[in-house]
Amino acid sequence: MSLKKNRNFASKPDLVSTTLIYPVTLTTETNTTNSGMTITTNQNAPLGQNPFQVQNSSGTIKWTVPVAGGPKTNGTDARAYNAAGTKYVAFNGQSSPQYYQYYDGTNSYKLWSGTGAPSSDTVGTAVAGDYYMRKATYDYPIMAAKSVSVGAVAANRYQCVAPTHDYAAAAGENNAISYLPNKALYSNFKVVLATAPGTGITRTQTFRYNSASTALSFTITHPSTSGSDTTDTVVTTPDLTAQKGISIAFMASGTPAASLAKWRILQQSSAQHLHATSGATSSNSAARYMGIQDTGVGTTAAQAAQIFPDTGKLINFTATLSGSTGSGSYTVELYKGTYGSETATGVSFTLTGTGIVPYTPYETSVDVAPDDSLYWKITPNNTPTAAIVNVSMEYISSTAGNYVLLGGTGAANASNSATNYNSWYGNGAWNATEANVQALGYATTLKALYARVSADTGAAKTRTCTFRINGADSAATVTFNNTGVTKNWTGSVSIATDDNINVSSVPSGTPTAANIRYGLCLNASITSTACWYVCTAGGSPGTWSQII
Amino acid sequence: MSVFKTGSILTTGTAVGNTAPGFTITYGPTAGVSVQGFQIVDYNNAPIFAVPKASNGQIAVYGDYFGAYNNYLTDIGIKCDAKRNPGALWMTDGTWMGMRIWSGTGAPSATTVNGPASPGDLYIRIDTPSTSNQRVYQCTAGGSPGTWTGRL
């Protein structure tokens, strides 16, 4: 069959929704600029529609051109040949991970890239002469935002990795899962109990990935009050079709003594991961608001808005739900701006069905700067079945290794007559007892503290907000004195491994009742600088030599 | 308007070893260089994908990726990233941890690295090939353009 020139297929009813038997040849016009064949996407075509694709006889897609996301091969290469069709350069999609393939005129070589030294995770079958480009990674410590209850009964309890929130077994792990915006390696897990488990009782703490226990785990046996796993590591990899989350499980034999617990874990990655979860199911009838590094929701934006302490970009957004929304849905939108005047950033998800939404890597980035106010707005549509809303993203600072912890609360005022303490990040309530909010530190450096009060102090009154280490004030402090509702400190305060850390609020002269939000900017130590390797002997992954 | 709702072309494969293509578009003998042999446009006629005659049948993607995937539903793929302006080569290790390779004239700038770049990204500078540490740069802090260090 041969089609001549441009054809108006609509005038050929037999060509609508039909199958043409090969070969089909279409010859373009000879003297016009009309295209040979045009596919016009429908006005309401979803972004995932594939206007054109090539399949094999069993229906497997080999090449496709979606409305959004760009043309892509599936298990095959994208090649550019020389005129003779004998040599080519290619994006090789035949293996996982994929690589760039090039020729020296006779043989082909490959360019790989990833984190860590070349390994079977990052390199397929290599030959001598291949190159590998290693990205930098940093040690981002994740420390339980405060001392949390681990229960007095022999039942599993789950906690969010960041920010910490504690859930009983009855609530289920779903409430505590943080989903993954990108790949990371977790290690150096440690827990310190306030009270030993009790005679004959053990407590087991486990880092969980994809709702399964991992080797990153240890047991505390009475009368010990602490334990750690400094040898095992867990690599977490996001999945486009089945989002995988992480959590911490506390389990016990028998009936342990009630205790507070502090814990920390190390995340190695090229960028910091920020997690937020509604914790419990979000309202299915009214809008709710959630910080960007938060657990729980508020009924107003002011309750959720967090103050940002650094300059950089938020990227790689993802969102998901704990379950089906029925016939309704949730819209989740990121807001940013001056406190009280935040506007939608354009980062928006509509969560329906199971709510698993593909990641949006780098397709959108949001610039952030000190004093920016940020929150997620969760809007239910058509009365969805209530579900937990989870969002995650990465933060890339303009300063290598910088990361942020966002704390305070917009929902409850700090005392205006007594010293109060709060966890150093997360949406924690102010507490009169410092030990109740202390976190277990990991070696890192505090570089900035940005704080905001919901109302200024009033004349001749002050409120001082201070970062504290081991029960003592550090140099990181800001004082509100009726000269503005935002204050900041910059400098350098070292935090040592196992330090007890938290934030205080000290009023003087009974300042106006106010809540306090603060953002901490810290600097992580670099795990590995970016470097380049050349393969000196082929294999999987073969032998590699660092050259730069 | 030309509407071809849901069409498919079946290469029957009845002849084993038959390598004839299923669908061929032949440029007319005097077709102008701007003739698109095949194109996909959105409802406002903005191009999404095209195969123009110019440059001997290059394929063109507009403001999006062009990549190779092992499984396009689950993995990240290696891509030409034209969502950035200018574009970049975006590697993968199975996640988004792969580096980008940028290129341009002058040191990395917001003009040549319309990021976000991230630590480990590579920039190939083309205007000073004889100057040490001005040939290849490495990103040490993310941003647009971020912070870059000359390495070669």
Interface residues (C-beta under 8 A of the other chain):
Chain A: K5 N6 R7 N8 F9 A10 L15 V16 S17 T18 T19 L20 I21 Y22 P23 V24 T25 L26 T27 T28 E29 T30 N31 T32 T33 N34 S35 G36 M37 T38 I39 T40 T41 N42 Q43 A45 P51 F52 V54 S57 I61 T64 V65 V67 A68 G69 G70 P71 K72 T73 N74 G75 T76 D77 A78 A83 A90 F91 N92 G93 Q94 S95 S96 P97 Q98 Y99 Y100 L111 W112 S113 G114 T115 D121 T122 M133 R134 K135 A136 N182 K183 T237 P238 D239 L240 T241 S269 S270 A271 G312 K313 I315 N316 Y359 P361 Y362 E363 S365 I396 S397 S398 T399 A400 G401 T529 A530 I548
Chain B: M1 S2 V3 F4 K5 T6 G7 S8 I9 L10 T11 T12 G13 A20 P21 G22 F23 T24 I25 T26 Y27 G28 P29 T30 A31 G32 S34 V35 Q36 G37 F38 Q39 I40 V41 D42 Y43 N45 I48 F49 A50 N56 I59 V61 D64 Y65 F66 G67 A68 Y69 N70 N71 Y72 L73 T74 D75 I76 G77 I78 K79 C80 D81 A82 K83 L89 M91 T92 D93 G94 T95 W96 M97 G98 M99 G115 P116 S118 P119 G120 D121 L122 Q138 C139 T140 A141 G142 G143 S144 G146 T147 R151 L152
